[in-house]
Amino acid sequence: MDGTLRSRRLPTVVLLLLCAASPRLEAQQFVCSPIGRADTASRLARRLIGNPAAAYSHAFQIWDPARQMFVPKSHYWRLSTQWQACVATRPVRVKRTPLAYAPAVALAAPVVAPVAPVVAPPGPAVTSAPLAVRVARPAPALSDRSHVDFVFIATSASAVLLLLVVYAAVDPLVSRRIPPVMQGAGERFVIAFARPLIDPSSRVPPIQARLRYIRRAQRLEISIAPGAGRRYPNLADHKRNVEYDVNRVMRLLGNHFVVSDRLRAAGKWVVVPIRLADLKQTGAK
């Protein structure tokens, strides 16, 4: 019964996302700089923003001038020197922010058209240009309309595909709602755990992940497993390494969350249970 409901729910969610998609976006000012051969997304985010984790936020984008679009974050594992690293000059306002699981998937930024760049004074090679979509314009010719339709369809299809991958990777039991604070903690845990394991020469994500919320215990179970062709993480061969990495990530999350129980194995998965640090261990009421 649950499997049938989930199989019917997924196409409905995708249809609603397609119907709700709107090409109207607010103009956003970005400051862009060239990308060197040795640069990575994390290094660029550290240099431009001061925080390597910001590479997978909406305030940091990679711009492809040749295709006139932002590069999907799932392609950040290998950067081109023909691209540019861009940082928003003011806070980015986003209405919907689905899970951005950096190593495996991320949401592609919308196709935008930059206006002419502003000439900068002598100094580092940095350009600044407002990146904005054209909202109101006359009806294009037949060839232009076909190009616009193709770009819109390709962008929508890419976004839907990424959402489907996120849906499958995070939690198959979508009927169990996860509180936003625990959802955010789980997403940050997965990103921080996987970041050191990323292999730039491989397109395979280093780990798989899923989240499950136990409402009675007010506990979030973060399940991680090796990616295809990988052996780590697992408790049979690398228990101490897994425990070390879990402690490292929990320190990054701050003192608001703690590991609520011992790590355990569930088949190929390593289950990490966490909870709010100030939650009394009396069970849910």
N, C-alpha and C positions, 0 to 999 in steps of 0.2 A: 504493500500500500504506500509506504513512504517513498520507495523507489519510483512508483508511478507518479506521485505528486511532484517529486523533484524533477523528473523528466519532462513533465508538463510545465513546471514553473520556469525552467531555464529558457525555452523559446519565448515565453511571455515576457520575461525580463529583457531579453535581447530586443524584442519588438518594441517595447516601451522605450528603451534607450534610443533606438533609431528614430522613433516618432518624436521624442522629446528633444532630439539634437537640433540646435539652432546655429546658423552661421553667423549670428550677430555676436561680436566680441568687443570688449572695451580695448581701446588703443593702449599700448603699454610701451613705455620708454625703456630701452636697453642700452647698455654700454658694452661694446664688443671688442675683443682683442684676438690677435692671431694665435693659432695653436702650433706649438713646436713639435718636433719629431718625438721627443722623449716625454711629452705631456700625457697625462691621464686625466680622466674626469675628476678624480679625487684631488690630484695635485692642482689642477686649475681652480677647483672650488676652494682649496686651502689658500691659494695665492690671491684669488680675487675677492673671496668672501671671508676667509679666515676659518672656515669649517669644512673639512673634507666631506662630511655627511650631506652638506647642502647640494652636492652634485645631483642628487635625485629629488630635489625640491623644485617647485614651480619658478622660483626666483632665479634659477640657473638653467640656461638652455644652450644647446649647441646649434648654431645656425649654418645651413648649407646654402651659400650664395648661388651656386649653380642651379639648384632645384627650387630656390626661393621658398624654403620651408625649414622648420625646426627638425633636427634629427631625433628620432625616437630614442628614449633613454635605454631601450634594450640594445642599442647599437653602440653604447658608450664604451664597450670593452675594447674597441679599436677605433681610434680617432684619426681623421685625415688632416693633413696640414693645409688642405684647401678649405677647411671649415673654420668657424670662429666661435670662441667662447663668449657668451653674453650673460650679463647680470642685470637684473631689473633695478632701476633707479628708485623705485618706490615699491611698497608692499604689493604683492600680486594678490588680487581678489579672485578667488575661485569658488564657484557655487557648489561644485561636486568634486570631491577629492577621493577617488577610489584608492585601494591599496596600491602603492608603488613599490613592488618588490623588486629592488634594484637588480640583483643578479639574474633573475629569470625574465621578468617582464616589467614594463612601465607604460604609462600612458603617453602616446605620441602627442606632441603639441600641435595645435591647428595650423593649417597652411596660412601663411601671412605674406603680405607684400610690403617690403621696406621702402620708404621714401628715400630720396637722395641723401647720402650721408653728409654729416656736418664736418667741415674741414677742421681738424684739430690743430692746435699750436704745435711747434716743434717739440719733439719728445718721443716717448714710446709709441709704437704703431698701434694706436687704439682709435676706433671709430665709434661714434654715437649716432644712432638713428632711431626714430620712433617706428616700431613694428606694428602695423595696424591693418585690419581687414577693410576692404571697401564695402560699405554697407549699401549705399544707394547709388545706382548708376543706371544709365539707359540700357535697354535690352541689347545684349551683344549679338553680333552676327552669328550665323549658323556654325561656322568653324570655331569661333571663340566660345560659343555656348557649349559645344561638344567638349572642348578642352576643360571648361569649368566643371561640367557635369562629371567628366572622368576623374578630375582631381577630387571633387567632393565625394564621389562614390568610393574611390581608393582610400581616402582618409577615413571615411565612415567604416569601411570594411576592416581597416587596420585597427581602429579603435575597438570595434566589436570583438575582433579576434583576441586582442590583448585582454579585454574584459573577461572573455571566456576562459582564457588561460589562468587569470587571477582567480576566477570563480572556482576552477577545478583545483588550484594549488592550495588555497587557503583553508577552506572548511567545507567538506561535502554536506554537512548538516546545516544548511543555511537557515533552516527554520529556527535554530537556536540563536537568538540575538545576542551579540556580544556588546557589553557596555562600551561606549566610545573610548573611555580612558583605558580599558583593558585592550581594546582593539588596537589603539595606537601603540601601546606598550609591546604587544605581540609583533606588530609590523616592524617597529624599531629593533626589536630583538633579532628577528630573522635577518634584516639588512646588516646589522653590526656583526652577527655571527658569520655570515657568508662572505663579507667583504675581503678578509685576508685570504680566502680560499679561491678567489677568482683567478682563473688562468687565462691571460690575454690571448693565448694561442688556441683556445678551445671555445666553441660556441655553446657547449653544454653547461647549464647552470651547475655550480658546485654542490648545491643541496636542493632537496625538496622540502616543502614546509606546509603545515596546515595548523589551524587554530581550532580549539574546542573549549567552550565555556561551560563550567560546571556551576550551575546557578545555586544549588543548595549549599555548596561549599564556597561560593564566590571566588572560584579559582579558575585561572586560565591555563589550559594545557597546550603548550607549544611543542608540536611534534616535528622533528627534523630527521632527514634521512639522506644518505649519499645520493648525489646525482648519478646519471648514467655513466658507468665505467669508473665510478669512484668507490672508495672503501670507507672514507671518513665523512661523517661521524658514525661511530658505533661503540657500544659499551663492551663488546667482547674483546676487541683488540686495542682500543684506544680510550679506555675509561678515564685515565688520569688526564689525558689531553682534552677530552670532552668536558670534564669537570673544570679544568683550568679555563677553557674558552667560555663556559657558562658563567663562571665567576667574573671573567673579564667583561663580558657583555652586561652583566647585572650592575657592575660599577659604572658603566656608561649610562645605564638607565637612571642612575641616581638612587637616592635613599627612599624613594616613594614605593619601590617594589622589592619583594624578597622572594627567594625560592621557598615554596611552602612545604616541600616534601623531597625525598630522595629522587634522583633521576632513575628512570626505569626504561626497560626495553619492551617494545610492543611490535614483534616481528622485526621488520627492517627499521622501524622508527625508534628514535630516542625521545622520550617524553620528558619535557621540562615544565613542572607545575610552578606557576608564580601567582602571587596575590598582592594586594595593597599592603604596605608595611604597617599601616595603622589599623588594619582590620583585626578585630578581636576574633580569636580562633574558637568561636562558639557555634559555628555553623550559620547558615542563612536562616532568617526568620520569615 
